[in-house]
């Protein structure tokens, strides 16, 4: 081209499409993303400061209710199957444990030491027990009990009167006789006997035996 419109130099204008529309789209998307993140962060802060709203309150109330509920059957069962062994042994449910005044005890001496049955019976009487027969042990036990003693009663006494009597001689062996009738129990004194359990310890054991025993829930627990 010549004349007035002649182009000089070695640089020429390049024909490029307009990019304004593309940049506008990018700006709009970026603004939307920023607003979305800001909104999400605001909701998180609200949850933190309000404790999560109604859902958290409901879960807490549910856990509280479960924690305060107790199963009567479970409590009774735990009390009835308390300790085991020759010491303070199996306890009975608190409602089934008789008081010493409701228990009649026969005291028999299976040792060679004279007068032991009477003195032991007198001490048990002072502690509230009823006393039945007092004397020497039967032939099957006489001079054959090496431990401190044997507590003997009918099958029904296993978790009732025998545990109560065992609080007075915690080291005695417990036995039941299925063929035996009545409610009377025997204390057969053995060669290892020195004295009854101290009255303070016996009273403490009686209190623990009659007290209900809490049990842990065996059901599935909720995380609170």
C-alpha positions in Angstrom: 0.0 0.0 0.0 1.3 3.4 -0.7 0.5 6.9 -0.1 -1.2 8.0 3.1 -1.9 4.5 4.3 1.5 3.0 3.8 2.7 0.7 6.6 6.3 1.1 7.6 8.6 -0.8 10.0 9.0 -4.5 10.7 6.2 -5.0 13.3 2.7 -5.7 12.2 -0.5 -5.7 14.4 -1.8 -9.2 15.2 -5.5 -9.9 14.9 -6.5 -11.5 18.2 -10.0 -12.4 19.6 -11.2 -10.4 22.5 -10.6 -12.1 25.9 -12.8 -9.9 28.1 -15.7 -12.4 28.1 -13.4 -15.3 29.2 -11.9 -13.3 31.9 -15.3 -12.3 33.2 -16.4 -15.9 33.4 -13.2 -16.8 35.5 -13.9 -13.9 37.8 -17.5 -14.9 38.4 -16.5 -18.5 39.1 -13.8 -17.4 41.5 -16.2 -15.2 43.4 -18.7 -18.0 43.7 -16.1 -20.3 45.1 -15.0 -17.7 47.7 -18.6 -17.1 48.8 -19.2 -20.8 49.1 -16.2 -21.4 51.3 -17.0 -18.4 53.4 -20.6 -19.7 53.9 -19.4 -23.2 54.9 -17.0 -21.8 57.4 -19.7 -19.6 58.9 -22.0 -22.7 59.4 -19.1 -24.6 61.1 -18.5 -21.8 63.5 -22.2 -21.7 64.4 -22.2 -25.4 65.2 -19.1 -25.0 67.4 -20.6 -22.2 69.5 -24.1 -23.6 69.7 -23.1 -27.2 70.6 -24.5 -28.7 67.4 -28.2 -27.8 68.0 -31.1 -30.1 68.7 -29.4 -33.4 67.6 -26.7 -33.2 70.3 -29.3 -32.4 73.0 -31.4 -35.5 72.0 -28.4 -37.8 72.2 -27.3 -36.5 75.5 -30.8 -36.9 76.9 -31.0 -40.5 75.6 -27.7 -41.4 77.2 -28.7 -39.9 80.5 -31.9 -41.9 80.5 -30.0 -45.1 79.8 -27.5 -44.4 82.6 -30.2 -43.9 85.2 -32.2 -47.0 84.3 -31.6 -50.2 86.4 -33.0 -53.6 85.7 -34.6 -55.0 88.8 -34.0 -58.6 87.5 -30.3 -57.9 86.9 -29.8 -56.3 90.4 -31.5 -59.2 92.1 -29.4 -61.7 90.1 -26.1 -60.0 91.0 -27.0 -59.9 94.6 -27.9 -63.5 94.6 -24.7 -64.6 93.0 -22.3 -62.4 95.1 -19.0 -63.8 96.3 -17.9 -67.4 96.2 -15.5 -69.7 98.0 -15.0 -70.7 101.6 -14.8 -67.1 102.9 -17.7 -64.7 102.7 -19.0 -66.7 99.7 -22.2 -66.5 97.8 -24.6 -63.9 99.0 -28.4 -63.8 98.5 -30.6 -61.1 97.1 -31.1 -58.4 99.7 -34.8 -59.2 100.2 -34.0 -62.9 100.8 -31.3 -62.6 103.4 -32.7 -63.4 106.8 -31.6 -61.6 110.0 -29.6 -63.5 112.7 -32.7 -63.6 114.9 -34.5 -65.6 112.2 -31.8 -68.3 112.1 -31.6 -71.2 114.5 -28.1 -72.7 114.9 -27.0 -76.0 116.3 -23.5 -75.9 117.6 -21.4 -79.1 117.7 -17.9 -79.7 118.9 -15.8 -82.0 116.7 -12.5 -81.4 118.6 -11.0 -82.9 121.7 -11.3 -79.6 123.5 -14.2 -79.6 126.0 -16.6 -76.8 126.4 -16.0 -75.3 123.0 -19.5 -75.8 121.7 -21.1 -74.0 124.7 -18.9 -71.0 124.7 -19.3 -70.6 120.9 -23.1 -71.0 121.2 -23.2 -68.3 124.0 -21.3 -65.9 121.8 -23.6 -66.5 118.8 -26.6 -65.9 121.1 -25.1 -62.6 122.1 -24.9 -61.7 118.4 -28.6 -62.3 117.8 -28.8 -65.9 116.6 -31.2 -68.4 118.0 -29.5 -71.5 119.5 -30.8 -75.0 119.0 -28.8 -78.1 120.1 -25.4 -77.8 121.7 -23.0 -80.7 122.2 -20.5 -83.1 120.6 -20.5 -83.7 116.9 -21.9 -86.8 115.3 -19.6 -89.7 114.7 -19.1 -88.9 111.0 -17.6 -85.5 111.9 -16.2 -86.1 115.4 -12.4 -85.5 115.3 -12.5 -85.5 111.5 -12.8 -81.8 110.8 -9.4 -80.4 110.3 -10.4 -76.8 109.3 -12.0 -74.1 111.5 -15.4 -75.6 111.0 -18.3 -76.7 108.8 -21.5 -74.9 108.2 -24.2 -77.4 107.3 -27.8 -76.9 106.3 -30.6 -77.9 103.9 -30.3 -77.0 100.2 -32.6 -74.0 100.8 -30.0 -72.5 103.1 -27.3 -72.2 100.5 -28.1 -68.5 99.6 -30.0 -67.6 102.7 -29.0 -68.6 106.2 -25.6 -70.2 105.5 -24.1 -66.9 104.1 -25.4 -65.1 107.2 -23.9 -67.6 109.6 -20.7 -67.5 107.5 -20.2 -63.9 108.5 -19.5 -65.2 112.1 -16.9 -67.7 111.0 -15.7 -66.6 107.5 -13.1 -69.4 107.1 -15.6 -72.3 107.7 -16.5 -74.7 104.9 -20.1 -74.6 103.7 -22.1 -77.7 102.9 -25.7 -78.5 102.1 -27.7 -81.8 102.5 -30.4 -82.3 100.0 -32.1 -84.9 102.2 -32.3 -82.5 105.1 -35.5 -80.8 106.0 -36.3 -77.7 108.1 -34.5 -74.4 108.3 -32.0 -75.1 111.1 -28.3 -75.0 110.3 -25.3 -76.5 112.1 -22.0 -75.1 113.1 -19.6 -77.9 113.5 -16.3 -76.7 115.2 -13.1 -78.1 113.7 -9.6 -78.6 115.0 -8.4 -75.3 113.4 -11.0 -73.2 115.3 -9.7 -70.5 117.6 -12.5 -68.0 117.8 -15.4 -66.6 115.9 -14.8 -63.7 113.5 -14.6 -60.5 115.5 -17.9 -58.9 116.1 -16.9 -55.7 114.3 -15.8 -57.6 111.2 -18.9 -59.8 111.3 -21.2 -56.8 111.5 -19.5 -55.2 108.6 -19.9 -58.4 106.6 -23.6 -58.7 107.5 -24.1 -55.1 106.3 -22.4 -55.8 103.0 -24.4 -59.0 102.5 -27.8 -57.3 103.0 -26.8 -54.3 100.7 -27.9 -54.3 97.1 -25.0 -54.6 94.7 -24.9 -52.5 91.5 -24.1 -54.2 88.2 -22.7 -53.0 85.0 -25.1 -53.0 82.0 -24.5 -55.9 79.6 -26.3 -54.1 76.7 -24.7 -52.1 74.0 -23.7 -48.6 75.2 -24.1 -45.5 73.1 -21.2 -43.1 72.8 -22.2 -39.9 74.4 
